[in-house]
Amino acid sequence: MLSTYVGDVVLPGLVSLVSHAGETRVQVLGRTAFDGPPMQRDSLFRVASFTKPIVAAAAMVLVDELRLSVDRPVDDLLPELAGMRVLRQPDGVLDDTVAMDRPITLRDLLTFRLGLGESDNPAIRQREDELGLRTFGPPVPRTSLGPDEWMRRFGTVPLQYQPGERWMYSTGSHVLGVLIARVTGQPLEEFLRERLFEPLRMRDTGFTASDPARLTTAYVGDDVLDPAAASQWLEPPSFPDASGGLISTADDFHAFARMLLTGGDGILSPAAVAEMTTDHLTPAQRTAAADYLGPDTGWGYGLSVSPDRYGWAGGLGTLWSTTPAEGTISILLTQRALWTWPEELFAEASAPAW
């Protein structure tokens, strides 16, 4: 069904992977760019927010090892968070603030309830722009800030809500990546590679394209966002974007999704996987987030959770869904930003895959 959208108008190409009951089906269509070479099964995509569950899993590795605790404050490792203020009113001005009711915890970061995220307060958005903190949406160009300077500036912005009060997208992952690097004493990508990518044989996943010749071109609508030949993903980033910066392939991400489906596969404990794939939002938080997450959908750790499935989407054109009861994993990788897809393409992409 999706083949009708591949060509000169909507999608340059796609890779679709569905696994079920020990069988895996892969469909490869189109080209790596509208004017590029044929798509391959191992073509490289900017998987954007698929990064979030991967980084959440890395944090849970540290929880399993008792190096982190989900309900312990993180300000001993992230002192920039210790003195943050909170707006007296969520839509208020930035100099009218109160103290935090309690410290920010790892669970707050994992569930996107630290009190700040993709904000609807114009004053917060302006301050983030002034400080170079705005990393939501396509991160082109990347920030030139290193992790420590990014955190220093972040700590000067007031929270919009008290910790634990409200679900707000994305920022928790940015902060989580810095936390993991500080706990381990390693660059984030090095820890991800040692504890996730190498054990799962995710050879092509990282913050830099492993093989420039296999990199696809990214589009927003028909306009080029990031060309393969001159991509910013050809060079290591100064700030590894734990919210949306990874490059990957269909088979690599399938290995990660299969690890979760099988209860951790020796990478994570079954308890850690259960924590990741359980909805942690209150009914009120779920209702407030419905416009973003959709009806009857909550949030686990780095991924959305519905009554019968979990998964997430990458804004630059990727979709993932796992249905545990059926043992089915569906992955769709494209190069066109999701918010520029026609509505009927969403309907086709969301249809049962098996």
Residue pairs with C-beta under 8 A, 6 or more apart in sequence:
1 348
1 351
2 11
2 14
2 16
2 27
2 29
2 332
2 345
2 348
2 349
3 27
3 29
5 11
5 342
5 345
5 348
6 12
6 13
6 14
6 29
6 30
7 30
8 34
10 336
10 341
10 342
10 345
11 30
11 334
11 335
11 336
11 345
12 30
12 31
12 32
12 33
12 34
12 36
12 39
12 216
12 217
12 219
12 335
12 336
13 28
13 29
13 30
13 31
13 32
13 38
13 39
13 43
13 216
13 334
13 335
14 27
14 28
14 29
14 30
14 39
14 332
14 333
14 334
15 26
15 27
15 28
15 29
15 39
15 41
15 43
15 45
15 249
15 250
15 332
15 333
16 26
16 27
16 29
16 250
16 330
16 331
16 332
16 333
17 24
17 25
17 26
17 27
17 250
17 251
17 254
17 329
17 330
17 331
17 332
18 24
18 25
18 328
18 329
18 330
18 331
18 353
18 354
19 25
19 254
19 258
19 328
19 329
20 326
20 327
20 328
20 329
20 354
21 327
24 254
26 41
26 250
26 251
28 39
28 40
28 41
29 39
30 38
30 39
31 37
31 38
31 39
32 38
32 39
32 40
32 43
32 214
32 215
32 216
32 217
32 228
32 335
33 216
33 217
33 227
33 228
33 335
34 217
34 219
34 222
36 216
36 217
36 228
39 216
40 214
41 249
41 250
41 251
42 204
42 214
42 249
42 251
43 214
43 215
43 216
43 249
43 333
44 204
44 209
44 210
44 211
44 214
44 215
44 216
44 247
44 248
44 249
45 216
45 247
45 248
45 249
45 316
45 317
45 318
45 333
45 334
45 335
46 216
46 218
46 226
46 233
46 246
46 247
46 314
46 316
47 246
47 247
47 248
47 253
47 314
47 316
47 318
47 333
48 138
48 244
48 314
48 315
48 316
48 317
48 318
49 170
49 243
49 244
49 312
49 313
49 314
49 315
49 318
50 246
50 248
50 253
50 312
50 314
50 318
50 320
51 173
51 241
51 242
51 243
51 244
51 245
51 246
51 314
52 170
52 173
52 242
52 243
52 244
52 302
52 303
52 312
53 256
53 260
53 276
53 301
53 302
53 303
53 312
54 192
54 196
54 205
54 246
54 256
54 302
55 173
55 176
55 177
55 180
55 188
55 192
55 242
55 243
55 302
56 110
56 173
56 176
56 276
56 301
56 302
56 303
57 196
57 256
57 259
57 260
57 267
57 268
57 272
57 276
57 301
57 302
58 180
58 188
58 191
58 192
58 195
58 196
59 68
59 106
59 109
59 110
59 176
59 179
59 180
59 301
60 268
60 272
60 273
60 275
60 276
60 301
61 195
61 196
61 267
61 268
61 272
62 68
62 180
62 183
62 184
63 69
63 70
63 106
63 272
64 268
64 269
64 272
67 183
67 184
68 106
68 179
68 183
69 106
70 105
70 106
70 107
70 110
70 275
71 105
71 106
71 107
72 105
72 106
73 102
73 103
73 104
73 105
74 81
74 103
74 104
74 105
74 106
74 109
74 179
75 81
75 82
75 103
75 104
77 179
77 182
77 183
78 104
78 151
78 175
78 178
78 179
78 182
80 151
80 152
80 154
80 155
81 103
81 104
81 114
81 155
81 175
82 103
83 155
84 100
84 104
84 115
84 155
84 157
84 158
84 159
85 97
85 98
85 99
85 100
85 158
85 159
86 97
86 98
86 99
86 100
86 101
86 115
86 158
86 159
86 160
86 161
86 162
87 94
87 96
87 97
87 98
87 121
87 158
87 159
87 160
87 161
88 96
88 97
88 98
89 96
90 121
90 160
90 161
90 166
91 120
91 121
92 121
92 123
93 123
94 123
94 124
94 127
94 158
97 158
100 115
100 159
100 162
100 163
101 162
101 163
102 162
102 163
102 164
103 163
104 114
104 115
104 163
105 163
106 176
106 179
107 113
107 280
108 114
108 115
108 163
108 164
108 172
109 172
109 173
109 175
109 176
109 179
110 172
110 176
110 301
110 302
111 167
111 172
111 280
111 281
111 299
111 300
111 301
112 167
112 168
112 169
112 170
112 171
112 172
112 173
112 299
113 163
113 164
113 165
113 166
113 167
113 168
113 172
113 285
114 159
114 163
114 168
114 171
114 172
114 175
115 159
115 160
115 161
115 162
115 163
115 164
115 165
115 166
115 168
116 124
116 157
116 159
116 160
116 161
116 168
116 171
117 160
117 167
117 168
117 169
117 170
117 171
117 172
118 136
118 168
118 169
118 170
118 171
119 125
119 128
119 160
119 168
121 160
124 157
124 158
124 160
125 134
127 157
128 134
128 157
131 153
131 154
131 156
131 157
132 143
132 144
132 145
132 153
133 143
133 150
133 153
133 154
133 157
135 143
135 170
135 174
135 241
135 243
135 244
136 169
136 170
137 315
138 218
138 220
138 225
138 226
138 315
138 316
138 337
139 241
139 244
139 245
140 225
140 226
140 232
141 232
142 232
142 237
142 238
142 239
142 241
142 245
143 150
143 238
143 239
144 238
145 153
145 238
145 239
146 238
146 239
147 177
147 178
147 181
147 239
147 240
148 178
150 174
150 178
150 239
151 175
151 178
154 174
154 175
160 166
160 168
161 168
166 285
166 288
167 281
167 285
167 286
167 288
167 289
167 299
169 292
170 243
170 244
171 243
173 242
173 243
173 244
173 302
174 241
174 242
174 243
176 242
177 188
177 240
177 241
177 242
177 243
178 188
178 242
180 188
180 191
180 242
181 187
181 188
181 191
181 240
184 191
186 194
187 240
188 240
188 242
189 206
189 207
189 240
192 205
192 206
193 206
195 267
196 202
196 256
196 267
197 203
197 205
197 206
197 252
199 266
199 267
200 252
200 255
200 256
200 259
200 265
200 267
201 255
202 248
202 252
202 253
202 255
202 256
203 210
203 252
204 210
204 211
204 214
204 247
204 248
204 249
204 252
205 246
205 247
205 248
205 249
205 252
205 253
206 246
206 247
207 233
207 236
207 237
207 240
207 241
207 245
207 246
207 247
208 233
208 234
208 235
208 236
208 237
208 247
209 215
209 231
209 233
209 234
209 247
210 247
212 228
212 229
212 231
212 234
215 228
215 231
215 233
215 234
215 247
216 228
216 335
217 224
217 226
217 227
217 228
217 335
218 224
218 225
218 226
218 231
218 316
218 317
218 335
218 337
219 225
219 317
219 335
219 336
219 337
219 340
220 336
220 337
220 340
221 336
221 337
221 340
225 316
225 337
226 232
226 233
233 247
237 245
244 314
244 315
244 316
249 333
250 331
250 333
253 320
253 331
253 333
254 329
254 331
257 320
257 322
257 329
257 331
258 265
258 329
259 265
259 267
259 268
260 268
260 273
260 276
260 277
260 322
261 322
261 324
261 327
261 329
263 270
263 273
264 270
264 272
264 273
268 276
275 300
275 301
276 300
276 301
276 302
276 303
277 300
277 303
277 305
277 310
277 324
278 300
278 305
279 286
279 298
279 299
279 300
279 305
280 298
280 299
280 300
280 301
281 289
281 298
281 299
286 293
286 297
286 298
289 298
289 299
290 297
293 299
293 304
294 304
294 306
296 306
296 307
297 304
297 305
297 306
298 304
298 305
298 306
299 305
300 310
302 312
303 310
303 311
303 312
304 310
304 311
304 312
308 323
308 324
308 325
309 321
309 322
309 323
309 324
310 321
310 322
310 324
311 319
311 320
311 321
311 322
311 330
312 320
313 319
313 320
313 338
314 338
315 337
315 338
315 339
316 335
316 337
316 338
317 333
317 334
317 335
317 336
317 337
317 338
317 341
318 331
318 332
318 333
318 334
319 330
319 331
319 332
319 338
319 349
319 350
320 329
320 330
320 331
320 332
321 329
321 330
321 353
322 328
322 329
322 330
326 354
328 353
328 354
330 353
330 354
332 349
